[in-house]
């Protein structure tokens, strides 16, 4: 009986914690990347982007 009560209590506390968590607001990119002759590469865990002209070595 005590294990069940502890489980229910923990589940309720976890549920309340999830309800009180702040909402995550998505960020909107402020850059327009419209090019015809460049390849744009984004690296994982990097906030920069890298470009290379298509057709060049």
MMTF fields as JSON, N, C-alpha, C and O atoms, coordinates in Angstrom:
{
  "mmtfVersion": "1.0.0",
  "mmtfProducer": "UNKNOWN",
  "numBonds": 227,
  "numAtoms": 228,
  "numGroups": 57,
  "numChains": 1,
  "numModels": 1,
  "chainsPerModel": [1],
  "groupsPerChain": [57],
  "chainIdList": ["A"],
  "bondAtomList": [4, 2, 8, 6, 12, 10, 16, 14, 20, 18, 24, 22, 28, 26, 32, 30, 36, 34, 40, 38, 44, 42, 48, 46, 52, 50, 56, 54, 60, 58, 64, 62, 68, 66, 72, 70, 76, 74, 80, 78, 84, 82, 88, 86, 92, 90, 96, 94, 100, 98, 104, 102, 108, 106, 112, 110, 116, 114, 120, 118, 124, 122, 128, 126, 132, 130, 136, 134, 140, 138, 144, 142, 148, 146, 152, 150, 156, 154, 160, 158, 164, 162, 168, 166, 172, 170, 176, 174, 180, 178, 184, 182, 188, 186, 192, 190, 196, 194, 200, 198, 204, 202, 208, 206, 212, 210, 216, 214, 220, 218, 224, 222],
  "bondOrderList": [1, 1, 1, 1, 1, 1, 1, 1, 1, 1, 1, 1, 1, 1, 1, 1, 1, 1, 1, 1, 1, 1, 1, 1, 1, 1, 1, 1, 1, 1, 1, 1, 1, 1, 1, 1, 1, 1, 1, 1, 1, 1, 1, 1, 1, 1, 1, 1, 1, 1, 1, 1, 1, 1, 1, 1],
  "groupList": [{"groupName": "UNK", "atomNameList": ["N", "CA", "C", "O"], "elementList": ["N", "C", "C", "O"], "formalChargeList": [0, 0, 0, 0], "bondAtomList": [1, 0, 2, 1, 3, 2], "bondOrderList": [1, 1, 2], "singleLetterCode": "X", "chemCompType": "L-PEPTIDE LINKING"}],
  "groupTypeList": [0, 0, 0, 0, 0, 0, 0, 0, 0, 0, 0, 0, 0, 0, 0, 0, 0, 0, 0, 0, 0, 0, 0, 0, 0, 0, 0, 0, 0, 0, 0, 0, 0, 0, 0, 0, 0, 0, 0, 0, 0, 0, 0, 0, 0, 0, 0, 0, 0, 0, 0, 0, 0, 0, 0, 0, 0],
  "groupIdList": [1, 2, 3, 4, 5, 6, 7, 8, 9, 10, 11, 12, 13, 14, 15, 16, 17, 18, 19, 20, 21, 22, 23, 24, 25, 26, 27, 28, 29, 30, 31, 32, 33, 34, 35, 36, 37, 38, 39, 40, 41, 42, 43, 44, 45, 46, 47, 48, 49, 50, 51, 52, 53, 54, 55, 56, 57],
  "secStructList": [7, 2, 2, 2, 2, 2, 2, 2, 2, 2, 2, 2, 2, 2, 2, 2, 2, 2, 2, 2, 1, 7, 7, 7, 7, 7, 7, 7, 7, 7, 7, 7, 7, 7, 7, 1, 1, 3, 3, 3, 3, 3, 7, 6, 6, 7, 1, 7, 3, 3, 3, 3, 3, 6, 6, 7, 7],
  "xCoordList": [0.823, 0.0, 0.872, 0.558, 1.957, 2.835, 3.556, 3.754, 3.947, 4.611, 3.663, 4.066, 2.415, 1.422, 1.192, 1.106, 1.092, 0.892, 2.099, 1.934, 3.293, 4.506, 4.548, 4.932, 4.159, 4.149, 3.157, 3.479, 1.965, 0.938, 1.384, 1.183, 1.987, 2.471, 3.559, 3.54, 4.497, 5.568, 5.011, 5.466, 4.031, 3.425, 2.706, 2.795, 2.0, 1.314, 2.312, 2.107, 3.375, 4.387, 5.064, 5.317, 5.352, 5.951, 4.991, 5.407, 3.709, 2.708, 2.593, 2.493, 2.605, 2.543, 3.8, 3.729, 4.935, 6.182, 6.142, 6.61, 5.587, 5.475, 4.502, 4.704, 3.45, 2.484, 3.054, 2.7, 3.928, 4.479, 5.739, 6.239, 6.256, 7.481, 7.221, 6.144, 8.19, 7.992, 7.893, 8.518, 7.1, 6.93, 8.146, 8.723, 8.521, 9.66, 9.136, 8.259, 9.674, 9.272, 10.24, 11.45, 9.734, 10.638, 11.247, 10.602, 12.48, 13.134, 12.963, 12.939, 12.848, 12.645, 13.932, 14.494, 14.386, 15.615, 15.386, 14.333, 16.364, 16.269, 17.054, 17.262, 17.484, 18.298, 17.581, 16.925, 17.71, 17.208, 18.387, 19.361, 18.302, 19.396, 18.915, 18.572, 18.892, 18.434, 19.598, 19.933, 20.207, 21.328, 21.132, 20.51, 21.676, 21.54, 22.776, 22.673, 23.946, 25.178, 26.026, 27.231, 25.425, 26.189, 25.524, 24.299, 26.366, 25.923, 26.054, 27.11, 25.01, 25.025, 25.026, 24.145, 26.013, 26.154, 26.005, 26.612, 25.189, 25.024, 25.636, 25.338, 26.484, 27.095, 26.301, 25.74, 26.258, 25.559, 26.296, 27.526, 25.541, 26.06, 26.942, 27.867, 26.66, 27.385, 26.356, 25.447, 26.488, 25.5, 25.808, 25.005, 26.945, 27.327, 26.943, 26.684, 26.913, 26.734, 27.906, 28.55, 28.162, 29.311, 28.822, 27.935, 29.397, 28.977, 30.146, 31.311, 29.79, 30.782, 30.096, 28.967, 30.79, 30.241, 30.215, 31.217, 29.082, 28.93, 29.732, 29.656, 30.497, 31.319, 32.769, 33.614, 33.075, 34.475, 35.063, 34.33, 36.344, 37.038, 37.199, 37.758],
  "yCoordList": [-1.196, 0.0, 1.267, 2.247, 1.231, 2.389, 2.65, 3.804, 1.579, 1.75, 2.379, 3.227, 1.963, 2.512, 3.996, 4.799, 4.36, 5.76, 6.607, 7.724, 6.084, 6.799, 6.973, 8.035, 5.945, 6.021, 7.071, 7.871, 7.073, 8.042, 9.459, 10.382, 9.633, 10.95, 11.449, 12.608, 10.586, 10.982, 11.306, 12.25, 10.528, 10.785, 12.135, 12.876, 12.456, 13.745, 14.904, 15.925, 14.753, 15.806, 16.016, 17.152, 14.933, 15.044, 15.725, 16.551, 15.377, 16.014, 17.503, 18.295, 17.894, 19.314, 20.045, 21.189, 19.398, 20.003, 20.261, 21.299, 19.324, 19.503, 20.62, 21.339, 20.771, 21.833, 23.209, 24.196, 23.28, 24.561, 24.949, 26.062, 24.058, 24.34, 25.476, 25.544, 26.358, 27.467, 26.948, 25.953, 27.642, 27.249, 27.686, 28.744, 26.872, 27.178, 27.922, 27.428, 29.097, 29.894, 29.626, 29.768, 29.245, 29.005, 30.317, 31.365, 30.243, 31.432, 31.443, 30.396, 32.61, 32.771, 33.326, 34.298, 32.709, 33.162, 34.542, 34.812, 35.395, 36.758, 36.949, 38.08, 35.865, 35.974, 35.334, 34.302, 35.946, 35.363, 34.767, 35.463, 33.499, 32.815, 32.401, 31.241, 33.348, 33.08, 33.287, 34.417, 32.188, 32.25, 31.172, 30.14, 31.429, 30.462, 29.601, 28.444, 30.156, 29.449, 29.097, 28.879, 29.039, 28.709, 27.576, 27.478, 26.733, 25.656, 26.156, 26.657, 26.026, 26.482, 25.254, 24.4, 25.168, 24.017, 24.471, 25.452, 23.74, 23.972, 22.79, 21.64, 23.056, 21.991, 21.779, 22.723, 20.533, 20.205, 20.854, 20.847, 21.409, 22.082, 23.284, 23.606, 23.943, 25.145, 26.183, 25.864, 27.405, 28.431, 29.147, 29.959, 28.863, 29.502, 28.635, 27.44, 29.258, 28.503, 28.82, 29.862, 27.899, 28.008, 27.912, 27.115, 28.722, 28.724, 28.351, 28.59, 27.757, 27.45, 27.616, 27.167, 28.263, 28.469, 27.142, 26.428, 26.816, 25.558, 25.644, 26.638, 24.601, 24.558, 24.904, 24.743, 25.375, 25.673, 24.507, 23.699, 24.426, 23.331, 23.662, 22.868],
  "zCoordList": [0.0, 0.0, 0.0, -0.677, 0.761, 0.851, -0.477, -0.858, -1.182, -2.476, -3.489, -4.285, -3.457, -4.384, -4.104, -5.033, -2.826, -2.452, -2.869, -3.359, -2.676, -3.072, -4.59, -5.08, -5.333, -6.796, -7.279, -8.157, -6.716, -7.116, -6.776, -7.565, -5.604, -5.201, -6.148, -6.563, -6.485, -7.404, -8.79, -9.435, -9.247, -10.554, -10.562, -11.54, -9.488, -9.405, -9.357, -10.013, -8.595, -8.529, -9.882, -10.283, -10.575, -11.903, -12.878, -13.689, -12.796, -13.645, -13.379, -14.315, -12.101, -11.757, -12.208, -12.657, -12.093, -12.551, -14.054, -14.521, -14.805, -16.261, -16.607, -17.586, -15.812, -16.074, -15.751, -16.397, -14.762, -14.345, -15.109, -14.944, -15.935, -16.689, -17.68, -18.272, -17.863, -18.809, -20.24, -20.608, -21.025, -22.42, -23.229, -22.98, -24.183, -25.05, -26.271, -26.98, -26.508, -27.658, -28.809, -28.636, -29.97, -31.101, -31.592, -31.562, -32.039, -32.587, -34.1, -34.747, -34.632, -36.07, -36.673, -36.169, -37.742, -38.401, -39.001, -39.579, -38.862, -39.369, -40.663, -41.103, -41.264, -42.472, -43.651, -43.507, -44.803, -46.042, -46.791, -47.078, -47.104, -47.797, -49.183, -49.41, -50.096, -51.453, -52.412, -52.768, -52.822, -53.76, -54.814, -54.56, -56.013, -57.101, -57.287, -57.696, -56.991, -57.329, -56.108, -56.24, -54.94, -53.747, -52.979, -52.901, -52.42, -51.55, -50.118, -49.73, -49.343, -47.957, -47.059, -47.163, -46.179, -45.287, -43.844, -43.417, -43.108, -41.678, -40.945, -41.268, -39.966, -39.186, -37.904, -37.347, -37.442, -36.202, -35.034, -34.985, -34.103, -32.902, -33.239, -32.493, -34.355, -34.743, -35.182, -35.947, -34.711, -35.041, -36.351, -36.811, -36.953, -38.213, -39.409, -39.273, -40.566, -41.798, -42.72, -42.603, -43.635, -44.521, -45.957, -46.264, -46.836, -48.24, -49.141, -48.824, -50.273, -51.302, -52.646, -52.843, -53.564, -54.895, -55.643, -55.682, -56.23, -56.959, -58.254, -58.977, -58.537, -59.727, -59.457, -60.338, -58.261, -57.93, -57.152, -56.583, -57.132, -56.436, -54.984, -54.228]
}
